[in-house]
Amino acid sequence: MTSDLLNSPEIRRLLDRVSGLDQQNGSPRAKQILRRVVADIYAVIDEFNITPEEFWWTLAFLQTASPEFGLIAPGLGLDHFLDIRMDLADGERGRTGGTPRTIEGPLYVPGAPLKKAYARLDDGTETGEVLIMHGTVSGADHRPIAGAIVDVWQANTRGAYSHFDPLQPAYNNRRRIETDGAGRYKFQAMLPAGYAVPPGGATDRLLAAVGRHGRRPAHIHFFVSAPGFRHLTTQINIDGDPYLHDDFAYATRVGLIPPIVRHVAALAIQKEGLKAPFTEIEFNFELLDALDTKEAELALRKRAEAVG
């Protein structure tokens, strides 16, 4: 929108009325935010000379796309933008260290079974490469944190997540692991596969319109928490994946690509109680002290309903 039109009395009055600024009731903050959002939409319509046909096509797209907003948001970098803002805020306050945060994604399900120190994530029905992942949870002072909760979820070997995939049992590849007295955790799973957004779906169509793909590299999600420490939302990526540095959701970050060790020696295989070569990942989580109780809590957002 040209500045003259945006600042014209007619449009200013319209924006004030649309956002409720001419009303006594309602949230002042919500009014200011809504006014800015609507004004920006008006500006886009005017600047790019959006036709009525283009406007109504966009509205119809948004109506049909709503079930995929959880994928569209990271695809547009919104989730990563929030992380960047929090990182910059930490830098301004001189807060350094800790495992890097990265996006949660839309596929978390609360209430996974809780295990002590070790967990088997998968149900044992799939074939593929076994993954053994282990490490410690510590504070910024490198002291181990006993009783920390490592909440882990990942895709299966087809890139699908339980709860959203009817072929998998409840909580497959989902566990909460309580660290032992030395702050250690360990789990066994099948090496996960990356995945793509639903072909032909709203996210796929939107990305294709700007020449982008909708693929994610293989990765494993984590919430890591302990009393008195800032809640960590992060994920590690599987090194060597072709989309490692071309993630449509922009979740790959320095410090979240741990080395992969593939074991083929009989002694190592037997030590883990396995019968075939396996992949090992060691990754240590470092938590920052929480500045307040809110920092120690999981961020509020709408998530999938717990299973069962």
Buried (B, 14 or more C-beta within 10 A) or exposed (E): BEEEEBEEEEBBEBBBEBBBBEEEEEEEEEBEEBBEEBBEEBBEBBEEEBEEEEEEEEEEEEEEBEEBEBBBBBBBBBBBBBBEEEBEEBEEEEBEEBBBBBBBBBBBBBEBEEBEBBBEBBBEEBEBEBBBBBBBBBBBEEEBBBEBBBBBBBBBBBBBBBBEBEEBEBBBBBBBBBBBEEBBBBBBBBBBBBBBBEEEBBBBBBBEEEEEEBBBBBBBBBBBBBEEBBBBBBBBBBEEBEBBEBBBBBBBBEEBBBEBEEBEEEEBBEEEEBEEBBBBBBBBBBBBBBEEEEBBEBEEEEBBEEBE
